[in-house]
């Protein structure tokens, strides 16, 4: 009888803890989100004279129903992008405010595919929100979105970049032309390189280097998509124009041979037929001359939507999966695609 009582007691404890565990899950799944407070009017102009002034953002604490360590990330993205690719303004733990220098925020704005060739002080329509998280296994809570228009001041941006030495450039790790950039300064590099040759034997392929001296370089042992310091050469399938990505946070990389085309209801083939572009290895651009109507176009690689660019915000810079690009008036155009820099660009020149 005594043993039976102990068993019943233990079963009761298990049931109690199970209920508590289920209750905890239910509470975490329905958190109370923060509310972001942003001072100032609908449009905020940043001033170079205030470069060293701190801008402070505050928000209310999120509640997950328990006393938990909460990490808050202030995110921003272009209006209409639905936070598909948000930029972290800052992250804090167990705090409900974050301060950033005006110069640092300005640099982040300039890094959001900002196009100084059009207007160095052009307004950027933005959305802000606070993401509160307590665990990788629990859904984060997002504050209501706050919309602002911000006007950065122009300064020349020096984007972080990776050298891409290989057989095609004589394994020159100091070639500042053959590089890919981290446009958001987040250790994620993205760019395009034309390999006119991939080499042969032990000379074949390419690698990544942080400096011209090969002090820190990355290859791929086993060709499994992971990067290793001093790893083996990365050998693509053949010569061509390649899209390269390298994430030094996760030590992963990708490469894809591409050929580019224009598509859209403004083109002769409409949305069903690509108009192929030609690559100029001297200008490092793709171009095509064709008749366009006053409608829309986009750029895509390999006649597929897996890799395509549009222009969200109509600022002259390209966004992955971005909005359609409007052709203002019908006519004969030379369309140019430039993927050689940190910010990808295009040009519609009416002939």
C-alpha positions as CSV (number, residue, x, y, z in Angstrom):
1,X,0.0,0.0,0.0
2,X,2.9,2.3,0.8
3,X,4.5,1.6,-2.5
4,X,1.2,2.2,-4.3
5,X,0.9,5.6,-2.5
6,X,4.4,6.6,-3.6
7,X,3.6,5.7,-7.2
8,X,0.4,7.7,-7.2
9,X,2.3,10.6,-5.7
10,X,5.0,10.5,-8.4
11,X,2.3,10.2,-11.2
12,X,0.7,13.3,-9.7
13,X,4.0,15.2,-9.7
14,X,4.6,14.3,-13.4
15,X,1.1,15.5,-14.2
16,X,1.6,18.7,-12.4
17,X,4.9,19.5,-14.1
18,X,3.4,18.5,-17.5
19,X,0.5,21.0,-16.9
20,X,3.0,23.7,-15.9
21,X,5.1,23.0,-19.0
22,X,2.0,23.2,-21.2
23,X,0.9,26.3,-19.5
24,X,4.4,27.9,-20.1
25,X,4.2,27.0,-23.7
26,X,0.8,28.5,-24.1
27,X,1.9,31.8,-22.4
28,X,5.0,32.1,-24.6
29,X,3.0,31.5,-27.7
30,X,0.8,34.5,-26.9
31,X,3.1,37.3,-25.7
32,X,2.3,40.9,-25.2
33,X,4.5,42.9,-27.7
34,X,6.3,46.1,-27.0
35,X,5.2,49.5,-28.1
36,X,7.9,51.6,-29.9
37,X,8.2,55.3,-29.1
38,X,9.8,57.5,-31.7
39,X,10.1,61.2,-31.2
40,X,10.1,63.8,-33.9
41,X,7.8,64.4,-36.8
42,X,6.9,62.2,-39.8
43,X,10.1,63.3,-41.6
44,X,13.5,63.5,-39.8
45,X,16.6,65.0,-41.5
46,X,19.9,63.8,-40.1
47,X,22.6,66.5,-39.9
48,X,26.4,66.1,-40.3
49,X,26.9,68.7,-37.6
50,X,25.1,66.3,-35.2
51,X,27.3,63.3,-36.2
52,X,28.4,62.7,-32.6
53,X,25.0,63.2,-31.0
54,X,23.2,60.1,-29.7
55,X,19.7,59.3,-30.9
56,X,17.8,57.2,-28.3
57,X,14.9,54.9,-29.0
58,X,12.6,53.6,-26.3
59,X,9.8,51.0,-26.1
60,X,7.7,49.3,-23.5
61,X,8.7,45.9,-22.1
62,X,7.2,42.9,-23.8
63,X,5.5,40.3,-21.6
64,X,5.8,36.5,-22.1
65,X,3.9,35.7,-19.0
66,X,7.0,34.7,-17.1
67,X,10.1,36.4,-15.7
68,X,12.5,35.7,-18.6
69,X,15.6,37.3,-20.1
70,X,14.3,39.2,-23.1
71,X,16.4,40.4,-26.0
72,X,15.2,43.4,-28.0
73,X,16.2,44.2,-31.5
74,X,15.2,47.5,-33.1
75,X,14.7,46.7,-36.8
76,X,14.1,49.0,-39.8
77,X,13.3,48.3,-43.5
78,X,12.0,50.2,-46.5
79,X,8.3,50.9,-46.5
80,X,6.5,48.3,-48.5
81,X,9.2,45.6,-48.1
82,X,7.2,44.0,-45.2
83,X,10.4,43.4,-43.3
84,X,11.6,40.7,-45.7
85,X,15.1,41.9,-45.2
86,X,15.2,44.0,-42.0
87,X,18.3,45.8,-40.9
88,X,19.2,45.7,-37.2
89,X,19.6,49.2,-35.8
90,X,20.7,47.8,-32.5
91,X,20.2,44.9,-30.0
92,X,20.0,45.0,-26.2
93,X,19.2,42.5,-23.4
94,X,16.8,43.2,-20.6
95,X,16.6,46.9,-21.5
96,X,13.9,49.0,-23.1
97,X,16.0,51.6,-24.8
98,X,18.9,51.8,-27.3
99,X,21.1,54.8,-28.2
100,X,23.0,55.1,-31.5
101,X,25.3,57.9,-32.8
102,X,23.7,60.0,-35.6
103,X,26.7,59.1,-37.8
104,X,26.2,55.4,-37.2
105,X,22.5,55.6,-38.0
106,X,23.3,57.7,-41.1
107,X,25.8,55.0,-42.3
108,X,23.1,52.3,-41.9
109,X,20.7,54.4,-44.0
110,X,23.3,54.9,-46.7
111,X,23.9,51.2,-46.7
112,X,20.3,50.4,-47.5
113,X,20.9,50.4,-51.2
114,X,20.9,54.1,-51.1
115,X,21.7,55.8,-54.5
116,X,23.8,59.0,-54.1
117,X,24.1,59.3,-57.9
118,X,20.4,60.4,-58.0
119,X,20.2,62.7,-55.0
120,X,22.7,62.7,-52.1
121,X,19.9,63.9,-49.7
122,X,16.9,61.9,-51.0
123,X,14.4,60.9,-48.4
124,X,14.0,57.2,-47.5
125,X,10.6,56.0,-46.5
126,X,11.2,53.5,-43.6
127,X,9.3,51.3,-41.2
128,X,10.6,50.5,-37.6
129,X,9.6,47.8,-35.2
130,X,11.0,46.1,-32.1
131,X,11.5,42.4,-32.0
132,X,11.4,40.8,-28.5
133,X,12.7,37.3,-28.1
134,X,13.3,35.0,-25.2
135,X,14.4,31.7,-26.9
136,X,15.2,30.3,-30.3
137,X,12.4,27.8,-29.6
138,X,9.7,30.5,-29.0
139,X,8.2,32.8,-31.5
140,X,9.3,36.5,-31.1
141,X,6.9,39.3,-30.4
142,X,6.9,42.3,-32.8
143,X,5.8,45.7,-31.9
144,X,3.3,47.7,-34.0
145,X,5.2,49.3,-37.0
146,X,6.1,52.9,-36.9
147,X,6.6,54.7,-40.2
148,X,9.1,57.5,-40.7
149,X,10.8,59.3,-43.6
150,X,14.5,59.9,-42.9
151,X,16.9,62.1,-44.9
152,X,20.5,61.0,-44.5
153,X,23.4,63.3,-45.2
154,X,25.8,62.0,-47.8
155,X,29.3,60.7,-47.0
156,X,31.4,58.4,-49.1
157,X,30.9,54.9,-47.9
158,X,33.8,52.4,-47.8
159,X,32.0,49.1,-47.9
160,X,33.8,46.0,-46.4
161,X,34.9,43.6,-49.1
162,X,36.5,40.3,-49.7
163,X,39.2,39.7,-52.3
164,X,38.5,36.9,-54.7
165,X,41.8,35.7,-56.0
166,X,41.9,32.8,-58.5
167,X,43.2,31.3,-61.6
168,X,41.4,34.0,-63.7
169,X,43.4,36.9,-62.2
170,X,46.7,35.1,-61.6
171,X,45.8,34.4,-58.0
172,X,46.3,38.1,-57.2
173,X,44.9,38.6,-53.7
174,X,45.5,42.4,-53.9
175,X,43.3,43.0,-57.0
176,X,40.8,45.5,-55.7
177,X,38.6,45.2,-58.8
178,X,37.9,41.5,-58.3
179,X,36.1,41.7,-54.9
180,X,32.6,41.2,-53.5
181,X,31.1,43.5,-50.9
182,X,29.2,43.5,-47.7
183,X,26.8,46.4,-48.5
184,X,25.3,46.2,-45.0
185,X,28.6,45.7,-43.2
186,X,27.2,42.5,-41.6
187,X,29.9,40.0,-42.6
188,X,27.7,38.8,-45.4
189,X,29.3,39.3,-48.8
190,X,27.4,39.3,-52.1
191,X,28.7,40.1,-55.6
192,X,29.5,39.0,-59.2
193,X,32.8,38.0,-60.7
194,X,33.5,37.1,-64.4
195,X,35.8,34.0,-64.5
196,X,37.2,34.0,-68.1
197,X,39.0,30.9,-67.0
198,X,38.9,28.6,-64.0
199,X,42.3,27.1,-64.6
200,X,43.4,23.5,-64.5
201,X,44.8,21.0,-62.0
202,X,46.0,22.4,-58.7
203,X,45.8,25.9,-60.1
204,X,42.1,25.7,-60.8
205,X,39.4,27.7,-58.9
206,X,39.4,30.6,-56.6
207,X,39.4,31.5,-52.8
208,X,38.4,34.4,-50.6
209,X,41.0,36.6,-48.7
210,X,40.5,39.3,-46.2
211,X,43.7,41.0,-47.2
212,X,46.3,41.2,-50.0
213,X,48.8,39.2,-48.0
214,X,46.7,36.0,-47.7
215,X,46.9,36.3,-43.9
216,X,43.3,35.2,-43.5
217,X,41.9,33.3,-46.5
218,X,39.0,30.9,-46.9
219,X,38.5,27.9,-49.1
220,X,36.2,24.9,-49.1
221,X,37.5,21.5,-48.0
222,X,35.2,18.8,-49.5
223,X,33.3,21.2,-51.8
224,X,30.4,21.1,-49.3
225,X,29.5,24.7,-49.2
226,X,31.3,25.5,-45.9
227,X,34.3,27.7,-45.6
228,X,37.5,26.8,-43.8
229,X,40.5,29.0,-43.1
230,X,43.3,28.0,-45.5
231,X,40.8,25.6,-47.1
232,X,41.0,24.0,-50.6
233,X,40.4,25.9,-53.8
234,X,36.7,26.5,-54.7
235,X,36.3,25.1,-58.3
236,X,33.2,26.2,-60.2
237,X,31.8,24.2,-63.1
238,X,33.3,26.3,-65.9
239,X,34.1,29.8,-67.1
240,X,31.4,32.4,-66.9
241,X,29.8,35.2,-64.9
242,X,29.2,34.0,-61.4
243,X,27.0,35.2,-58.5
244,X,29.1,34.7,-55.3
245,X,28.0,34.8,-51.7
246,X,30.1,34.3,-48.6
247,X,28.7,34.5,-45.1
248,X,31.6,34.8,-42.6
249,X,29.1,34.5,-39.7
250,X,28.1,31.0,-40.6
251,X,31.2,30.2,-42.7
252,X,29.1,29.2,-45.7
253,X,29.2,30.2,-49.4
254,X,27.5,29.7,-52.7
255,X,28.3,30.2,-56.4
256,X,26.0,30.3,-59.4
257,X,26.9,30.8,-63.1
258,X,24.5,33.3,-64.5
259,X,23.4,34.9,-67.8
260,X,21.1,37.9,-67.6
261,X,17.9,39.0,-69.4
262,X,15.2,41.6,-69.3
263,X,11.6,40.5,-68.9
264,X,8.2,42.3,-68.5
265,X,5.1,43.6,-70.1
266,X,7.2,46.5,-71.5
267,X,9.3,44.1,-73.6
268,X,8.3,42.5,-76.9
269,X,8.0,39.1,-75.3
270,X,6.0,40.3,-72.3
271,X,6.2,38.4,-69.0
272,X,6.5,35.0,-70.8
273,X,9.7,35.6,-72.9
274,X,13.1,36.8,-71.8
275,X,15.2,39.3,-73.9
276,X,18.8,38.2,-73.4
277,X,21.5,40.7,-72.5
278,X,25.1,40.7,-73.6
279,X,28.1,41.0,-71.2
280,X,30.9,43.5,-71.7
281,X,33.9,42.3,-69.8
282,X,35.6,45.7,-70.2
283,X,32.7,47.8,-68.9
284,X,31.7,45.0,-66.5
285,X,28.1,45.5,-67.4
286,X,25.2,43.7,-69.2
287,X,23.2,45.5,-71.8
288,X,20.7,45.2,-74.6
289,X,19.0,47.6,-77.0
290,X,15.3,47.0,-77.6
291,X,11.9,48.6,-78.0
292,X,9.9,49.1,-74.8
293,X,6.4,50.3,-74.1
294,X,5.3,52.4,-71.2
295,X,5.0,49.5,-68.8
296,X,7.3,47.4,-66.5
297,X,10.4,45.4,-66.6
298,X,12.7,43.3,-64.3
299,X,16.0,41.6,-64.6
300,X,16.5,37.9,-64.0
301,X,19.2,35.3,-64.3
302,X,19.1,32.1,-66.3
303,X,15.5,32.6,-67.4
304,X,14.3,31.9,-63.9
305,X,12.7,33.9,-61.0
306,X,15.0,32.3,-58.5
307,X,17.4,35.2,-58.9
308,X,15.8,38.4,-60.0
309,X,16.1,42.1,-59.3
310,X,13.6,45.0,-59.3
311,X,13.7,48.5,-57.8
312,X,11.7,48.9,-54.6
313,X,11.3,52.6,-54.0
314,X,12.3,53.6,-57.6
315,X,15.7,54.9,-56.4
316,X,17.8,53.6,-59.2
317,X,19.3,50.8,-57.1
318,X,18.4,47.1,-57.5
319,X,16.7,45.0,-54.8
320,X,16.5,41.2,-54.8
321,X,12.9,40.3,-55.6
322,X,12.2,44.0,-55.8
323,X,9.3,45.9,-57.3
324,X,8.7,46.2,-61.1
325,X,10.7,48.9,-62.8
326,X,8.5,51.3,-64.7
327,X,9.4,52.4,-68.2
328,X,8.3,56.1,-68.3
329,X,7.5,56.4,-72.1
330,X,7.5,54.0,-75.0
331,X,10.6,54.1,-77.3
332,X,13.8,52.4,-78.3
333,X,16.1,51.9,-75.2
334,X,19.5,50.7,-74.3
335,X,19.1,48.9,-71.0
336,X,22.2,48.5,-68.8
337,X,22.7,46.2,-65.8
338,X,25.6,46.9,-63.5
339,X,26.3,44.3,-60.9
340,X,30.0,45.1,-60.3
341,X,29.8,47.3,-57.2
342,X,28.6,47.1,-53.7
343,X,25.2,48.5,-54.8
344,X,23.7,47.0,-57.9
345,X,22.4,49.5,-60.4
346,X,20.6,49.8,-63.8
347,X,20.1,52.4,-66.5
348,X,17.3,53.0,-69.0
349,X,18.7,55.2,-71.8
350,X,16.2,56.3,-74.4
351,X,17.8,56.4,-77.9
